[in-house]
Amino acid sequence: MAGTFLGMLVLAGAPWAAFSLGGVLFGAWQRGAFLWPSPVNTFVHALAAHYRPGRGPWMFWGSLMTLLGLASAC
């Protein structure tokens, strides 16, 4: 159970931590496929304010399919 929890924590937190750290060190970063394995990304892009503009649907469905693929692989 501890291994599963650690795996979930890494998938959910590590991409966002790296994204935030990169934003602090190098300025604003664009969100891309790097954040797709994170369930946080899926929840953020499911909100109406993020889903409507520009790449919102692409980010949501890409993240959801990535998570589905990871779950199927496990």
N, CA, C and O atoms as a MOPAC input file, in Angstrom:
PM7 MOZYME 1SCF
protein

 N      0.82600 1    -1.18300 1     0.00000 1
 C      0.00000 1     0.00000 1     0.00000 1
 C      0.87200 1     1.24800 1     0.00000 1
 O      0.53300 1     2.24800 1    -0.63400 1
 N      1.98300 1     1.19100 1     0.70300 1
 C      2.86500 1     2.35200 1     0.74900 1
 C      3.45300 1     2.64200 1    -0.62800 1
 O      3.60000 1     3.80300 1    -1.01100 1
 N      3.78800 1     1.59500 1    -1.37100 1
 C      4.31600 1     1.77800 1    -2.72100 1
 C      3.29200 1     2.38900 1    -3.65900 1
 O      3.61900 1     3.25400 1    -4.47200 1
 N      2.05300 1     1.93500 1    -3.54400 1
 C      0.98600 1     2.49000 1    -4.35700 1
 C      0.75000 1     3.95400 1    -4.02500 1
 O      0.57600 1     4.78500 1    -4.91600 1
 N      0.74600 1     4.25900 1    -2.73200 1
 C      0.55200 1     5.64500 1    -2.31100 1
 C      1.70100 1     6.51900 1    -2.82100 1
 O      1.47000 1     7.63400 1    -3.28800 1
 N      2.92500 1     6.02400 1    -2.73400 1
 C      4.06900 1     6.78700 1    -3.21800 1
 C      3.97900 1     7.00200 1    -4.72800 1
 O      4.27300 1     8.09100 1    -5.22100 1
 N      3.57600 1     5.97400 1    -5.45400 1
 C      3.40200 1     6.11200 1    -6.90000 1
 C      2.35100 1     7.14000 1    -7.25600 1
 O      2.54600 1     7.94200 1    -8.16900 1
 N      1.23900 1     7.12400 1    -6.54300 1
 C      0.18500 1     8.11200 1    -6.78600 1
 C      0.66100 1     9.51600 1    -6.45200 1
 O      0.36400 1    10.46800 1    -7.17500 1
 N      1.39000 1     9.64300 1    -5.36900 1
 C      1.90800 1    10.93800 1    -4.96200 1
 C      2.89000 1    11.49300 1    -5.98700 1
 O      2.87000 1    12.68300 1    -6.30200 1
 N      3.74700 1    10.61900 1    -6.50100 1
 C      4.71900 1    11.05000 1    -7.50900 1
 C      4.00800 1    11.46700 1    -8.79200 1
 O      4.33600 1    12.50700 1    -9.36300 1
 N      3.04100 1    10.67600 1    -9.25500 1
 C      2.32200 1    11.02200 1   -10.48500 1
 C      1.50300 1    12.30200 1   -10.33400 1
 O      1.39500 1    13.08800 1   -11.27500 1
 N      0.93500 1    12.50900 1    -9.16300 1
 C      0.09700 1    13.69200 1    -8.95600 1
 C      0.92400 1    14.92900 1    -8.63500 1
 O      0.59600 1    16.02600 1    -9.08700 1
 N      1.98400 1    14.76300 1    -7.86600 1
 C      2.69700 1    15.92800 1    -7.36600 1
 C      3.96400 1    16.31300 1    -8.11100 1
 O      4.26000 1    17.50100 1    -8.24500 1
 N      4.71500 1    15.34100 1    -8.59500 1
 C      6.01600 1    15.63900 1    -9.21000 1
 C      5.90100 1    16.52400 1   -10.45500 1
 O      6.66600 1    17.48100 1   -10.57200 1
 N      4.98000 1    16.25200 1   -11.39400 1
 C      4.89400 1    17.14000 1   -12.55500 1
 C      4.52300 1    18.57700 1   -12.17400 1
 O      5.05600 1    19.53200 1   -12.73800 1
 N      3.60600 1    18.71800 1   -11.21400 1
 C      3.21500 1    20.07100 1   -10.80100 1
 C      4.33200 1    20.75800 1   -10.04300 1
 O      4.51000 1    21.96800 1   -10.18400 1
 N      5.08900 1    20.02600 1    -9.24500 1
 C      6.22000 1    20.62200 1    -8.52900 1
 C      7.29000 1    21.07600 1    -9.52200 1
 O      7.83300 1    22.17300 1    -9.38700 1
 N      7.59600 1    20.24700 1   -10.51400 1
 C      8.58400 1    20.61900 1   -11.52000 1
 C      8.09400 1    21.80400 1   -12.35500 1
 O      8.87500 1    22.69600 1   -12.68800 1
 N      6.81800 1    21.81300 1   -12.68800 1
 C      6.23000 1    22.91500 1   -13.44800 1
 C      6.31400 1    24.21500 1   -12.65500 1
 O      6.66600 1    25.25800 1   -13.20700 1
 N      5.99300 1    24.15800 1   -11.37000 1
 C      6.04300 1    25.34900 1   -10.52000 1
 C      7.47500 1    25.82800 1   -10.32800 1
 O      7.74400 1    27.02800 1   -10.38600 1
 N      8.38800 1    24.89800 1   -10.10200 1
 C      9.79500 1    25.25500 1    -9.92900 1
 C     10.35000 1    25.86400 1   -11.21700 1
 O     11.09000 1    26.84700 1   -11.17200 1
 N     10.00000 1    25.29200 1   -12.33900 1
 C     10.43800 1    25.85200 1   -13.62200 1
 C      9.86700 1    27.23100 1   -13.85900 1
 O     10.54000 1    28.09100 1   -14.42600 1
 N      8.63000 1    27.45600 1   -13.43000 1
 C      8.03000 1    28.78000 1   -13.55900 1
 C      8.75000 1    29.81300 1   -12.71100 1
 O      8.91300 1    30.96000 1   -13.12700 1
 N      9.17800 1    29.41000 1   -11.52900 1
 C      9.90700 1    30.32200 1   -10.64500 1
 C     11.29800 1    30.61100 1   -11.20000 1
 O     11.75000 1    31.75600 1   -11.18800 1
 N     11.97300 1    29.57400 1   -11.68600 1
 C     13.34800 1    29.73700 1   -12.15300 1
 C     13.45300 1    30.37500 1   -13.53800 1
 O     14.33400 1    31.20100 1   -13.77500 1
 N     12.56600 1    29.99900 1   -14.44500 1
 C     12.70200 1    30.42400 1   -15.83600 1
 C     11.57700 1    31.32000 1   -16.32900 1
 O     11.52700 1    31.61700 1   -17.52300 1
 N     10.68900 1    31.75400 1   -15.48000 1
 C      9.54600 1    32.54100 1   -15.90600 1
 C      8.36100 1    31.64500 1   -16.20700 1
 O      8.35000 1    30.47500 1   -15.82300 1
 N      7.38100 1    32.17700 1   -16.87900 1
 C      6.15000 1    31.43700 1   -17.15300 1
 C      6.40600 1    30.31800 1   -18.16400 1
 O      6.98600 1    30.55500 1   -19.22400 1
 N      5.97900 1    29.12100 1   -17.83900 1
 C      6.05800 1    27.97200 1   -18.74400 1
 C      4.67500 1    27.70600 1   -19.29700 1
 O      3.66800 1    27.98400 1   -18.64500 1
 N      4.63300 1    27.17000 1   -20.49500 1
 C      3.36100 1    26.73400 1   -21.04700 1
 C      3.07400 1    25.32600 1   -20.58000 1
 O      3.97100 1    24.48700 1   -20.50400 1
 N      1.83000 1    25.07600 1   -20.27100 1
 C      1.43900 1    23.71400 1   -19.89700 1
 C      1.41800 1    22.86600 1   -21.15400 1
 O      0.93900 1    23.30200 1   -22.20100 1
 N      1.92300 1    21.68900 1   -21.04800 1
 C      1.95700 1    20.80000 1   -22.19400 1
 C      1.71100 1    19.37100 1   -21.76000 1
 O      1.15400 1    19.11700 1   -20.69300 1
 N      2.12600 1    18.45600 1   -22.59000 1
 C      1.91900 1    17.04000 1   -22.31500 1
 C      2.70200 1    16.57400 1   -21.09400 1
 O      2.44600 1    15.48800 1   -20.57300 1
 N      3.65900 1    17.38700 1   -20.63000 1
 C      4.43100 1    17.05400 1   -19.43200 1
 C      3.52600 1    16.85900 1   -18.21800 1
 O      3.83400 1    16.04900 1   -17.34400 1
 N      2.41800 1    17.58800 1   -18.15300 1
 C      1.51600 1    17.50900 1   -17.00400 1
 C      0.39300 1    16.48200 1   -17.18000 1
 O     -0.40500 1    16.29400 1   -16.26200 1
 N      0.31400 1    15.82500 1   -18.31500 1
 C     -0.78100 1    14.89400 1   -18.56100 1
 C     -0.87500 1    13.74000 1   -17.57800 1
 O     -1.99700 1    13.34800 1   -17.25600 1
 N      0.21200 1    13.16300 1   -17.07500 1
 C      0.06500 1    12.04300 1   -16.13600 1
 C     -0.47100 1    12.45600 1   -14.76200 1
 O     -0.75700 1    11.59100 1   -13.93400 1
 N     -0.60800 1    13.73100 1   -14.51000 1
 C     -1.06500 1    14.19000 1   -13.20900 1
 C     -2.58700 1    14.30800 1   -13.17000 1
 O     -3.16500 1    15.00400 1   -14.00500 1
 N     -3.25300 1    13.63800 1   -12.21300 1
 C     -4.70200 1    13.78400 1   -12.08600 1
 C     -5.11500 1    15.21200 1   -11.75200 1
 O     -6.23700 1    15.62000 1   -12.05400 1
 N     -4.22800 1    15.96500 1   -11.13900 1
 C     -4.51800 1    17.36400 1   -10.83000 1
 C     -4.76800 1    18.13600 1   -12.12000 1
 O     -5.66300 1    18.97900 1   -12.17600 1
 N     -3.98800 1    17.85500 1   -13.14800 1
 C     -4.15800 1    18.51300 1   -14.44000 1
 C     -5.53800 1    18.22200 1   -15.02200 1
 O     -6.18000 1    19.11700 1   -15.57200 1
 N     -5.99000 1    16.99400 1   -14.90600 1
 C     -7.31000 1    16.63300 1   -15.41700 1
 C     -8.39900 1    17.40000 1   -14.69200 1
 O     -9.31400 1    17.92800 1   -15.32300 1
 N     -8.30900 1    17.46700 1   -13.37800 1
 C     -9.31700 1    18.19400 1   -12.61200 1
 C     -9.29000 1    19.68300 1   -12.90800 1
 O    -10.34600 1    20.30900 1   -13.00100 1
 N     -8.11100 1    20.26100 1   -13.05800 1
 C     -8.00600 1    21.69600 1   -13.34800 1
 C     -8.62800 1    22.01100 1   -14.70200 1
 O     -9.34500 1    23.00300 1   -14.83600 1
 N     -8.36700 1    21.18800 1   -15.69900 1
 C     -8.89100 1    21.45900 1   -17.03500 1
 C    -10.34000 1    21.01700 1   -17.22500 1
 O    -10.92700 1    21.28500 1   -18.27400 1
 N    -10.91900 1    20.36000 1   -16.25400 1
 C    -12.34200 1    20.01300 1   -16.32800 1
 C    -13.21700 1    21.21500 1   -15.96100 1
 O    -14.40100 1    21.24600 1   -16.29700 1
 N    -12.64400 1    22.18900 1   -15.28200 1
 C    -13.39400 1    23.38100 1   -14.90600 1
 C    -13.72800 1    24.20300 1   -16.14800 1
 O    -12.93100 1    24.26500 1   -17.08500 1
 N    -14.89300 1    24.82800 1   -16.15800 1
 C    -15.36400 1    25.56700 1   -17.32500 1
 C    -14.41500 1    26.68100 1   -17.73700 1
 O    -14.23600 1    26.92600 1   -18.93000 1
 N    -13.80600 1    27.35900 1   -16.77600 1
 C    -12.90800 1    28.47400 1   -17.09900 1
 C    -11.67100 1    27.99300 1   -17.84900 1
 O    -11.12000 1    28.74700 1   -18.65100 1
 N    -11.22000 1    26.77200 1   -17.61700 1
 C    -10.03900 1    26.23900 1   -18.29600 1
 C    -10.41500 1    25.41200 1   -19.52800 1
 O     -9.60500 1    25.26500 1   -20.44300 1
 N    -11.63100 1    24.87300 1   -19.55900 1
 C    -12.01200 1    23.98000 1   -20.65600 1
 C    -12.31900 1    24.75300 1   -21.92900 1
 O    -11.97600 1    24.30300 1   -23.02200 1
 N    -12.94900 1    25.88900 1   -21.80800 1
 C    -13.40800 1    26.63100 1   -22.98800 1
 C    -12.29100 1    27.21200 1   -23.85500 1
 O    -12.26300 1    26.94900 1   -25.05700 1
 N    -11.36600 1    27.99700 1   -23.28100 1
 C    -10.44300 1    28.73500 1   -24.15300 1
 C     -9.35000 1    27.86300 1   -24.76800 1
 O     -8.80500 1    26.97200 1   -24.11600 1
 N     -9.04700 1    28.13200 1   -26.01800 1
 C     -7.90100 1    27.55200 1   -26.72000 1
 C     -7.72700 1    26.06000 1   -26.62300 1
 O     -8.51500 1    25.29500 1   -27.17800 1
 N     -6.68900 1    25.64200 1   -25.91500 1
 C     -6.31100 1    24.23900 1   -25.84600 1
 C     -6.92600 1    23.51600 1   -24.65900 1
 O     -6.48600 1    22.41400 1   -24.33200 1
 N     -7.90800 1    24.08000 1   -24.01400 1
 C     -8.52200 1    23.46500 1   -22.84100 1
 C     -9.04700 1    22.05800 1   -23.07200 1
 O     -8.70700 1    21.14700 1   -22.31800 1
 N     -9.87600 1    21.85800 1   -24.11000 1
 C    -10.36900 1    20.49500 1   -24.35800 1
 C     -9.23500 1    19.51900 1   -24.67900 1
 O     -9.25800 1    18.36900 1   -24.24100 1
 N     -8.24300 1    19.98300 1   -25.44600 1
 C     -7.10900 1    19.12900 1   -25.79100 1
 C     -6.34900 1    18.70600 1   -24.54300 1
 O     -5.96600 1    17.54400 1   -24.41300 1
 N     -6.12800 1    19.64100 1   -23.62400 1
 C     -5.40500 1    19.33400 1   -22.39000 1
 C     -6.20900 1    18.38500 1   -21.50600 1
 O     -5.64500 1    17.46500 1   -20.91400 1
 N     -7.52200 1    18.59900 1   -21.41100 1
 C     -8.36200 1    17.73500 1   -20.57700 1
 C     -8.39000 1    16.31500 1   -21.11400 1
 O     -8.10000 1    15.36800 1   -20.38300 1
 N     -8.74000 1    16.15700 1   -22.39600 1
 C     -8.89000 1    14.81000 1   -22.95000 1
 C     -7.54900 1    14.09600 1   -23.08400 1
 O     -7.48100 1    12.87800 1   -22.92300 1
 N     -6.49100 1    14.83300 1   -23.37400 1
 C     -5.16600 1    14.22800 1   -23.42500 1
 C     -4.74500 1    13.68800 1   -22.06700 1
 O     -4.20100 1    12.59000 1   -21.95600 1
 N     -5.00900 1    14.48800 1   -21.03600 1
 C     -4.67500 1    14.06200 1   -19.68200 1
 C     -5.52600 1    12.86600 1   -19.26300 1
 O     -5.02000 1    11.91800 1   -18.66200 1
 N     -6.78800 1    12.91300 1   -19.57300 1
 C     -7.68900 1    11.81600 1   -19.19700 1
 C     -7.28500 1    10.51100 1   -19.89200 1
 O     -7.27400 1     9.45200 1   -19.26400 1
 N     -6.95200 1    10.58400 1   -21.19100 1
 C     -6.54700 1     9.37900 1   -21.91000 1
 C     -5.19800 1     8.86000 1   -21.40800 1
 O     -4.97900 1     7.64900 1   -21.36800 1
 N     -4.30100 1     9.75700 1   -21.02900 1
 C     -3.01500 1     9.33400 1   -20.46900 1
 C     -3.22700 1     8.59300 1   -19.15400 1
 O     -2.61900 1     7.55000 1   -18.91400 1
 N     -4.08900 1     9.13800 1   -18.30900 1
 C     -4.38900 1     8.47300 1   -17.03400 1
 C     -5.07900 1     7.13500 1   -17.25700 1
 O     -4.80700 1     6.17400 1   -16.53800 1
 N     -5.96100 1     7.05900 1   -18.23400 1
 C     -6.62700 1     5.79300 1   -18.56700 1
 C     -5.60000 1     4.76600 1   -19.04300 1
 O     -5.66200 1     3.59900 1   -18.65800 1
 N     -4.66200 1     5.19900 1   -19.87500 1
 C     -3.61500 1     4.29700 1   -20.35100 1
 C     -2.71800 1     3.81000 1   -19.20200 1
 O     -2.37300 1     2.63000 1   -19.13600 1
 N     -2.34800 1     4.72300 1   -18.30600 1
 C     -1.53600 1     4.32400 1   -17.15200 1
 C     -2.28400 1     3.34300 1   -16.25600 1
 O     -1.70600 1     2.36700 1   -15.77800 1
 N     -3.57400 1     3.60500 1   -16.02800 1
 C     -4.37300 1     2.71000 1   -15.19400 1
 C     -4.50000 1     1.34000 1   -15.84600 1
 O     -4.41800 1     0.32100 1   -15.15900 1
 N     -4.69800 1     1.29900 1   -17.15500 1
 C     -4.80400 1     0.02400 1   -17.86900 1
 C     -3.47900 1    -0.74200 1   -17.81500 1
 O     -3.46600 1    -1.96600 1   -17.68000 1
 N     -2.37600 1    -0.01700 1   -17.92100 1
 C     -1.07200 1    -0.66700 1   -17.87900 1
 C     -0.78600 1    -1.26500 1   -16.50400 1
 O     -0.15700 1    -2.31600 1   -16.38400 1
 N     -1.25800 1    -0.57900 1   -15.48100 1
 C     -1.03500 1    -1.08900 1   -14.12500 1
 C     -1.93700 1    -2.27600 1   -13.85300 1
 O     -1.89600 1    -2.84500 1   -12.76200 1

